[in-house]
Amino acid sequence: MHAQLEILLEMQDLRSQRAALAEQDLGRVESELFDIEPDEAVLRIDEKLGELEDRLDTGVRNRYDRLKGARDRMVVPVVGGICYGCFMAVPTAWASDIERNEGLDVCDNCGCFLYHLD
């Protein structure tokens, strides 16, 4: 898998975890059952996100920054030739490429980063 794609997927996962910690009830559960302070966990996640953003190439980071304000998910799978960001078909040549996920591809329609599920 392309190194930048791996970073983007990790960032997306961390953003989801951050959003879950921000929910009041979940934060209470984390604090009471697991002895984790949600505010501290959010700060750690933000630090890690900053580190990962610094590892992105300039062009990838620019696209990521544009997408993160508009979308919850910036990295989406392609299943059966369909982008799961906008549910539009991706070009057939890309969908059938043998070396999938070795490059960094984006959807022509919604601009999300794409990864192929076998």
Backbone torsions as a table, in degrees:
resi	resn	phi	psi	omega
1	MET	NA	143.1	179.4
2	HIS	-59.1	135.0	-175.8
3	ALA	-59.8	-40.7	179.9
4	GLN	-66.7	-35.6	177.8
5	LEU	-65.2	-39.8	177.4
6	GLU	-61.9	-42.4	178.1
7	ILE	-62.8	-45.1	-179.7
8	LEU	-61.5	-40.8	178.4
9	LEU	-65.3	-40.7	177.7
10	GLU	-64.2	-40.8	178.5
11	MET	-63.7	-41.8	179.5
12	GLN	-62.7	-40.5	177.8
13	ASP	-63.1	-43.7	179.0
14	LEU	-64.2	-38.7	177.7
15	ARG	-63.5	-37.6	178.0
16	SER	-66.2	-42.2	178.4
17	GLN	-64.5	-38.9	178.9
18	ARG	-63.0	-43.8	179.4
19	ALA	-63.1	-39.7	179.0
20	ALA	-65.9	-38.7	178.7
21	LEU	-67.0	-28.0	-179.2
22	ALA	-71.7	-20.9	177.4
23	GLU	-67.8	130.8	-172.0
24	GLN	-60.1	-47.6	-177.5
25	ASP	-65.6	-41.2	179.5
26	LEU	-65.4	-39.7	177.8
27	GLY	-60.5	-38.3	178.3
28	ARG	-66.1	-43.1	178.9
29	VAL	-62.6	-46.2	179.0
30	GLU	-58.2	-42.7	-177.7
31	SER	-68.9	-45.5	-175.8
32	GLU	-75.7	-45.6	-174.4
33	LEU	-86.3	-34.8	-172.8
34	PHE	-112.9	2.3	-180.0
35	ASP	54.6	44.1	177.9
36	ILE	-117.7	128.0	176.1
37	GLU	-84.0	117.1	-176.8
38	PRO	-56.9	-39.2	-179.2
39	ASP	-64.2	-40.2	178.3
40	GLU	-67.3	-40.5	178.9
41	ALA	-63.3	-40.1	178.6
42	VAL	-63.0	-41.8	178.4
43	LEU	-62.4	-41.8	178.3
44	ARG	-64.4	-41.5	178.0
45	ILE	-63.0	-43.5	178.7
46	ASP	-60.8	-40.0	177.5
47	GLU	-62.6	-45.4	-179.8
48	LYS	-64.3	-40.1	177.3
49	LEU	-61.2	-40.8	177.8
50	GLY	-62.1	-42.7	177.7
51	GLU	-61.7	-44.7	-179.0
52	LEU	-67.1	-39.6	178.2
53	GLU	-60.7	-37.4	178.8
54	ASP	-65.3	-23.5	-179.9
55	ARG	-84.7	-9.3	179.8
56	LEU	-77.4	144.3	172.3
57	ASP	-63.1	155.8	-175.5
58	THR	-56.4	-48.3	-179.2
59	GLY	-63.9	-39.7	179.1
60	VAL	-66.9	-43.2	-180.0
61	ARG	-64.2	-39.7	178.3
62	ASN	-60.9	-45.1	178.8
63	ARG	-65.2	-43.6	178.4
64	TYR	-57.1	-46.4	-179.4
65	ASP	-62.1	-38.2	178.2
66	ARG	-67.5	-39.7	-176.4
67	LEU	-76.1	-35.9	-172.1
68	LYS	-64.9	-23.8	176.1
69	GLY	-80.1	-22.6	-174.2
70	ALA	-104.5	-19.5	-173.1
71	ARG	-135.8	150.7	173.2
72	ASP	-78.3	-37.2	-178.6
73	ARG	-117.8	120.2	179.6
74	MET	-100.8	-15.3	178.8
75	VAL	-119.9	118.3	-174.3
76	VAL	-129.3	151.7	178.8
77	PRO	-79.8	158.7	169.1
78	VAL	-110.5	119.6	-179.1
79	VAL	-124.5	122.5	-179.8
80	GLY	60.7	31.8	179.1
81	GLY	79.7	10.0	-178.3
82	ILE	-114.1	130.3	174.6
83	CYS	-73.4	126.1	-179.8
84	TYR	-88.8	15.8	170.8
85	GLY	-94.2	-38.0	-177.3
86	CYS	-129.0	-5.4	179.5
87	PHE	61.5	35.2	174.3
88	MET	-109.0	154.0	178.6
89	ALA	-69.9	139.5	174.4
90	VAL	-91.4	161.6	179.6
91	PRO	-55.4	137.3	-177.4
92	THR	-57.4	-38.7	-179.5
93	ALA	-60.4	-40.7	179.1
94	TRP	-71.6	-41.8	-177.3
95	ALA	-63.4	-27.9	-177.8
96	SER	-102.7	5.5	-178.5
97	ASP	-62.1	130.9	-177.8
98	ILE	-67.4	-37.7	-176.7
99	GLU	-94.8	50.9	-179.6
100	ARG	-61.4	148.2	177.8
101	ASN	67.9	5.6	175.9
102	GLU	-88.1	-18.1	174.9
103	GLY	-112.1	176.9	177.7
104	LEU	-110.6	104.0	-176.1
105	ASP	-106.8	152.1	177.5
106	VAL	-128.8	153.0	178.1
107	CYS	-73.3	132.0	177.9
108	ASP	-66.4	-24.0	-176.6
109	ASN	-89.2	-54.8	-174.0
110	CYS	-103.1	-13.8	177.5
111	GLY	84.4	0.2	180.0
112	CYS	-69.2	151.4	172.2
113	PHE	-71.9	141.3	-174.7
114	LEU	-116.1	144.8	168.4
115	TYR	-136.2	148.1	-173.8
116	HIS	-97.7	133.2	172.9
117	LEU	-99.7	131.2	177.9
118	ASP	-79.3	NA	NA
